[in-house]
Amino acid sequence: MTIRRAAVTIGALLLVVALATTAFRAGSPRAQQAATLVASIRAEPRSFNRYTARDLSTTVVTYLTQAGLVRVNRSTDRLEGELAERWELLPDQKTYRVTLRPGLTFSDGEPFTADDVAFSFRALYDERGGTALSVGRRDSL
């Protein structure tokens, strides 16, 4: 698959998600009835873990199913909270205090907590995972 074709595929899928999200936010009667969003990709993802797999299918699936603490607004180039309600840089200039939005849950209804964020960061920096940020890492979180 060429880079251009891959970019068009990702763009189309993200457009579908954006339109669906806009409809849900708008509170239209159809949006209130919808329970699922169906999208297809041509290849099986290698993983559902975006930290360890960098193939196109994994990237598309993780963008559709996983949220980050913050995201970059592409119109303003500013950070916006996604799972995070707010964040602040502490006086040591190395540590952030992040406050999660209230009422966050996983798809099965279990609460999403700071422990889940800490788990994700530990996994990201764990040398056994082979992620880009774990290579040569000696200190722990």
N, C-alpha and C positions, 0 to 999 in steps of 0.2 A: 504494500500500500504506500503510495507516495505521501510525502509530508502534506502537500496541498489537499489531497483527498482526506487524510486523517484530520486535518484542521477543519475542513468542511463538515465532516461527520460529527466531530466534537461540537462545532458551532451549532449545528442543527439540533443536536440533543440538548445543549444548554438553552437554546431558544425555546424548545418545547417545555423545559423545566421552568424557564422564566415566565412563559405565557401561563402555564398552569398555576404557578405561584401567584401571579398577578390576579388571576381569576379567583383564587381562594381568598386573597386579601380583599378583593372587591366585594365579596359577600354575595355574588350572584347566586340565584337559585340552583343553577346547574353545578356550580362549584360546591355548594353545600351538599349536593347529592353524591358527588364523586368520592370514591373511597381509595382508588388506586390510580397510579400513573404507570402506563405500560410503555416501555421503550425497548428497542432491540439493538444489538450490536452483532457484528459478523463473527466475532471470535470469542471463545470462552476466556474470561479473565484468569490470569495465572494465580491470582490471590485476591482476597478482599482486604488485604493489608497494604495500604499505600506506602508504608515505610519500607517494605522489602521488595515489592514488585514495581517495576517501572514500565510495563507494557501499556499500550494504548487502551486495551479493554479494561484493565484494572483501574487506570486513571479515570475513565468514563464512569465506571460503576461506583468508584469511591466518591466522585463529585456528586453523583445522584443520591448516594445513601449516607454520606458522612458530612458533618459540619465541623468547622473550625471554631476556635475561640474568637477570632476576628477575621475580617476579610478586607480586601482593598476595593473601594468603590472606584470603578474604572472611569467614571465620569469626573470625579473630583480628585482622584489619587490620594484619598484620605482613608485611614483605617476606620472601619465601622464594626461594632460588636455583632457577633453572630450568636455564639453560645455565651460570650462574655457580655455582661451589662456595662461594666466599666473596668478600667485598668489604670494603674498608676506606677510610675517608676519610683522606687524607694531611694532614700538618700545615698545608699552605697553605689548607685548608678549601675548596678548589675542585676538587681532583683525587681521583678514586677509583682504587684499584688493585684490579682484578678478576682473580680466579683462576678459569679455566674448569674445569669438571668434566673429569676425564681420559677419554680415549677417545671424545670426541664426533666424530660423522661426519655428513656430508650424506647424503641418501637414496641417492646413488650410491656411497657408501662412502668418498669423499674425506674427509680429516681436516678438522675445523672448528677454526680457529686464531684467535689474537688478531688476525692480519692481516684475517680476515673480519669481526671485530667493528669494527676500525678502518675498513674499507671501508664498512660500514653507517653508521657515524657520519658519515663524510665525505659519503656520499650524502644523509643526512638534513639536513645543514647546507649542502649545495651550493645556491647561489642558482639555478642552472640547473634544478634539480628542481622548484622552486615549492612546496616543502613549507612547512608552517606555521612550522617552526623556521628556515627558510632566508631568509625575507623580511627584507631590510635587514641581513643578516649581513655584516660586513666582515672580521673576523679569521678565520683558518683554524685547523683542528685540527692 
